[in-house]
Amino acid sequence: MQPAQIGPIESFMTEDHVELDRLLRASERWDGTIDETAYRKFRGGLLRHIAMEEKVLLPFARTKQGGAPLAIAAQLRDDHSEIAKLLVRSPSRAIISALQEVLSTHNRLEEGPCGLYATCDALAGDEATAIVARLRAQPEVPQAKYYDGPLHRRVS
């Protein structure tokens, strides 16, 4: 039995996960302090990665499915919101730990034969390389200053 071939979208996005994981690990110094340069690269890279999913992959999949969102789209968006809330705060060991926890679960929804990326590769077919070109063209997301004040709560 042959292993499933990984498509161009999954390959590109999974490589980005590997780099983001490396940067997040590099953000934590052995003495418990934060490497601001590594964390800033991680933060910017993760914001761009989320933008690639929100602005390219999820709309592409929805269009290919005749306007119906992917079954995992709502969970992915909830995770992206949780990640964004963590990225707003100044980096600390606690923030890095929380990010690692969210990302370990989140990345499993995206990678593998039933994940977002493989699904997009299947929907894209011959268009997959063009989708990767759109992903590569996604600009960096401007980084705001950290905000450590009270978090706003949704009023019902």
C-alpha positions as CSV (number, residue, x, y, z in Angstrom):
1,M,0.0,0.0,0.0
2,Q,1.4,3.4,-1.1
3,P,1.3,6.3,1.4
4,A,-0.9,9.2,0.3
5,Q,0.9,11.8,-1.7
6,I,1.1,15.2,-0.1
7,G,-0.1,17.9,-2.4
8,P,1.4,21.3,-3.0
9,I,-0.9,23.2,-0.6
10,E,-0.3,20.8,2.3
11,S,3.4,20.7,1.6
12,F,3.7,24.5,1.6
13,M,1.5,25.1,4.6
14,T,3.0,22.3,6.7
15,E,6.5,23.6,6.0
16,D,5.3,26.9,7.4
17,H,4.0,25.1,10.5
18,V,7.5,23.6,11.0
19,E,9.1,27.1,10.7
20,L,6.6,28.7,13.1
21,D,7.2,25.9,15.7
22,R,10.9,26.5,15.4
23,L,10.5,30.2,16.0
24,L,8.2,29.7,18.9
25,R,10.7,27.3,20.5
26,A,13.5,29.8,19.9
27,S,11.5,32.5,21.6
28,E,12.0,30.8,25.0
29,R,15.5,31.2,26.3
30,W,17.0,28.6,28.8
31,D,17.0,31.2,31.6
32,G,13.2,31.8,31.3
33,T,13.4,35.1,29.4
34,I,11.9,35.7,26.0
35,D,13.9,36.3,22.8
36,E,12.0,39.3,21.5
37,T,13.5,39.0,18.0
38,A,12.5,35.3,17.6
39,Y,9.1,36.0,19.1
40,R,8.4,39.0,16.8
41,K,9.3,36.8,13.8
42,F,7.0,34.1,15.1
43,R,4.1,36.5,15.8
44,G,4.4,38.1,12.3
45,G,4.7,34.7,10.7
46,L,1.7,33.2,12.5
47,L,-0.5,36.3,11.7
48,R,0.5,35.9,8.0
49,H,-0.2,32.1,8.2
50,I,-3.7,32.8,9.7
51,A,-4.3,35.3,6.9
52,M,-3.4,32.8,4.3
53,E,-6.0,30.4,5.7
54,E,-8.7,33.0,6.3
55,K,-8.2,35.0,3.0
56,V,-7.2,32.3,0.6
57,L,-7.9,28.7,1.7
58,L,-11.3,29.0,3.4
59,P,-12.9,31.2,0.8
60,F,-11.4,29.0,-2.0
61,A,-12.9,25.9,-0.4
62,R,-16.2,27.6,0.1
63,T,-16.4,28.6,-3.5
64,K,-15.4,25.1,-4.7
65,Q,-18.2,23.7,-2.6
66,G,-20.9,25.9,-4.1
67,G,-20.9,28.4,-1.2
68,A,-21.0,25.8,1.6
69,P,-18.2,26.3,4.2
70,L,-16.0,23.3,5.1
71,A,-17.3,21.4,8.2
72,I,-14.1,22.4,10.1
73,A,-14.2,26.1,9.1
74,A,-16.0,27.3,12.3
75,Q,-13.6,25.5,14.6
76,L,-10.6,26.9,12.6
77,R,-12.0,30.4,13.0
78,D,-12.6,29.9,16.7
79,D,-9.0,28.7,17.1
80,H,-7.7,31.7,15.0
81,S,-9.6,34.0,17.4
82,E,-8.1,32.3,20.5
83,I,-4.6,32.6,18.9
84,A,-5.1,36.2,18.1
85,K,-6.1,37.0,21.7
86,L,-2.9,35.4,22.9
87,L,-0.7,37.3,20.3
88,V,-2.1,40.6,21.6
89,R,-0.4,40.1,25.0
90,S,3.2,40.6,25.7
91,P,5.1,37.4,25.4
92,S,5.8,35.4,28.5
93,R,6.3,31.7,29.3
94,A,2.6,31.4,30.1
95,I,1.6,32.9,26.7
96,I,4.1,30.7,24.9
97,S,2.8,27.6,26.7
98,A,-0.8,28.5,25.9
99,L,0.1,29.1,22.2
100,Q,1.9,25.7,22.1
101,E,-1.2,24.0,23.5
102,V,-3.7,25.7,21.1
103,L,-1.4,25.2,18.1
104,S,-0.8,21.5,18.8
105,T,-4.6,20.8,18.6
106,H,-5.2,23.3,15.8
107,N,-2.5,22.0,13.5
108,R,-4.0,18.5,13.6
109,L,-7.2,19.9,12.1
110,E,-5.1,21.3,9.2
111,E,-2.5,18.6,8.5
112,G,-2.9,15.0,7.4
113,P,-5.2,13.2,4.9
114,C,-8.4,14.6,6.3
115,G,-7.1,18.0,7.2
116,L,-7.8,21.4,5.7
117,Y,-4.7,21.4,3.5
118,A,-5.4,17.9,1.9
119,T,-9.0,18.9,1.4
120,C,-7.9,22.1,-0.4
121,D,-5.5,20.1,-2.5
122,A,-8.3,17.7,-3.5
123,L,-10.7,20.6,-4.3
124,A,-8.0,22.4,-6.2
125,G,-6.8,19.6,-8.4
126,D,-4.7,21.2,-11.2
127,E,-5.2,24.6,-9.6
128,A,-3.2,23.7,-6.5
129,T,0.0,25.4,-7.7
130,A,-1.9,28.6,-8.5
131,I,-3.3,28.5,-5.0
132,V,0.2,28.1,-3.5
133,A,1.3,31.1,-5.5
134,R,-1.6,33.1,-3.9
135,L,-0.5,31.8,-0.5
136,R,3.1,32.9,-1.2
137,A,1.8,36.4,-2.3
138,Q,0.0,37.0,1.0
139,P,1.6,40.1,2.5
140,E,2.9,40.3,6.0
141,V,0.4,41.5,8.6
142,P,1.3,44.7,10.4
143,Q,2.0,44.0,14.1
144,A,0.4,46.2,16.6
145,K,2.0,47.0,20.0
146,Y,1.2,44.5,22.8
147,Y,-1.8,45.2,24.9
148,D,-1.8,43.9,28.5
149,G,-4.8,45.8,29.8
150,P,-8.2,44.3,30.5
151,L,-9.7,42.2,27.7
152,H,-12.9,43.4,26.2
153,R,-15.9,41.1,26.7
154,R,-18.7,40.6,24.3
155,V,-21.9,42.1,25.7
156,S,-25.0,40.0,25.0
